[in-house]
């Protein structure tokens, strides 16, 4: 245990600060950088609400030690789009009503963006598989899947 | 005919852009200056007494600030929402693992949790009641004065005469389980002390006015000294109806004691162990029917596991009792609905509120009877379904807005019910199951005294319109439909309207945001406000345009003199009104119509109107593994009038998903009062792969007392699902499945038993 001085690159900004050696990336993001878009749903790696990108790959930030992210690039929901310019995944979640309470939504976005970038031709079934680690208690997923299909089409074009 | 420009359209959610970008600050995301943290200290035994609370070890935790318990309460140590049986902090007796003993307050959440764990309590254990049967059969050592938390009955007609007329009498037992809400944002609030002695609460909550009253009672303060604001709420489903009252009251006591804002966020285990869930029911149905399929008599016993405190059991029990035989005509019926205390977490509000359980009973029963009569389950339902002019099981005459029959017909058509004829020779057995329900809208006769809601509409000089309402947005889309209804009530563009976060200081007590009542209550209150507001707008417009006020029409965001054709923008009118120093703020109020109901017999008008729905489930059962797959749900809903069709689909798809969870995957297990499935790796919420495609069919039988004809949809969406699935599975494998969840183990056991019998 004990504090360690590190530098972390989050959403293309480098932040120097002290972290506990057993601290999770979720804790660091929410409590040291005040990036509260990343949600704590279960804190056990089971709900997907805390998903962020680590060097472009989705990870569960509640299961990721911050010290393992040094010299890597972290992208959070705050870094996925800027201003009014929504990412197609976000745009179609809005358009298709793919959210209700919105608590799981940042995690859904952070899972869907790299998934659709890697699998631009994913079938509906494959999109469901790609999203199966993100739990949503409100929507029943149908409108989320609709949105991701539409986003994929736009990302392909 | 009213000119509707946004009602009936799928306006996109005004809160969506902030939610998809992570900008929405849920309560758990909010920190304030000097904020400290509270963690609950609770009983580790299911039943017993305690003498001593030792905080000496907790006090040594770095960052410890205070320990709050019963002795800190200046007012009444009572938080029971209907029956006063629940102390805020246990007073010597604890009744479940999770019963509140105190709140540890510390500088960080971690320190608060650690301090809470180190509080030592000495108990004298008593033998706990861990099931309905044990509780009912107790002869002494009761949990409260008695083990019966509440009882509702219905006595309509003469069941003996009815059973004598019947050609066939069918009896069956059913069991439905707990369901944990598992909203993704846990219970959370911040309580702020205000220097003048008032208290402010900011919370993830459903019922601001419950909290206001609860906190005021604890402090012995008038209600208005407690200010309650809602923060964006990450799911609720009934789980944030009454529970936040106790959490906020404890946080408020701590805040007043330490003079600092106190935040309480429940750790997930605590959230699952301490807070309410759906009541488990055990049900006995005895139903008499003629050979032609006419229902003649029913005797129904519903037994409910209320847990340690009554909380909302009395109203859950009421709703289940008056809906026990579903949307069917039955002239003779007795229902007894009994809630029993147990030494388990209290059960309470969960989407449907007793209805999904009763629906499981009556809809399984309908299929079992149809099977006995060798009738098609759809034909059997249609034979008995309520229509305009019919009487319900409580002898309530239904006149208008009765879409039950149409929901059955439309769902059946889409599901190709009549041509379904699967090959059942292989490993996978296919089945189609139907379930039809009715759902009494709003609080009904049992809660009529508090079934009024208000709005406050404020016109700003810019032409923007602010709407304060007393119910809440919990994800269901309240803000969206309030925007649409206000826009069309005033004839203005939805983009002008901002629905304010719910704040007890802005609106009168509007009752709870439950019972699928937002559209009806808030919509009618908006119409009431518009009735007062429109003449003022028209008079002002006639002065601005210099014409007669009766010639003014406000529509599509334009204010027009119908005679001359001269028009001005709505914002110009607002600017003129502001400069002319005119009144620009209007309140609206609506109360549900009076009901004639006899609480002794249960006969009468239980609710002023009903939503109707039929779900048809298409399932596949793997007879090798026992797994049940839901391939498709056809869901027809009579909503009166669809204010926002996409929003209705969203409610239906989400309700169906929760229904699938309850029916198949969500197996809530406790061992001597401890939840052994507290996390998502043991308590399985349906994933994207478990949820089928849902075909939503909207039926619109206009309700005269609904705003623009609308009725509620939030809860009807979940009520028929589980029964439809169980009916489909029963039909697929030829075994009556009368208990859920239909886990692979349960299905396989039943399949194996039948094989042995063969």
Interface residues (C-beta under 8 A of the other chain):
Chain A: X30 X34 X36 X37 X38 X39 X40 X41 X42 X43 X44 X46 X47 X49 X76 X77 X78 X80 X81 X86 X90 X93 X94 X95 X97 X99 X100 X101 X102 X103 X104 X105 X106 X109 X127 X128 X129 X131 X132 X133 X134 X135 X136 X137 X138 X139 X140 X141 X142 X143 X144 X145
Chain B: X10 X12 X13 X15 X16 X17 X18 X19 X20 X21 X22 X23 X24 X25 X26 X28 X29 X31 X181 X182 X183 X184 X185 X232 X233 X234 X235 X236 X237 X268 X474 X475 X476 X477 X646 X647 X649 X650 X652 X653 X654 X655 X656 X657 X658 X679 X680 X681 X685 X687 X688 X689 X691 X693 X694
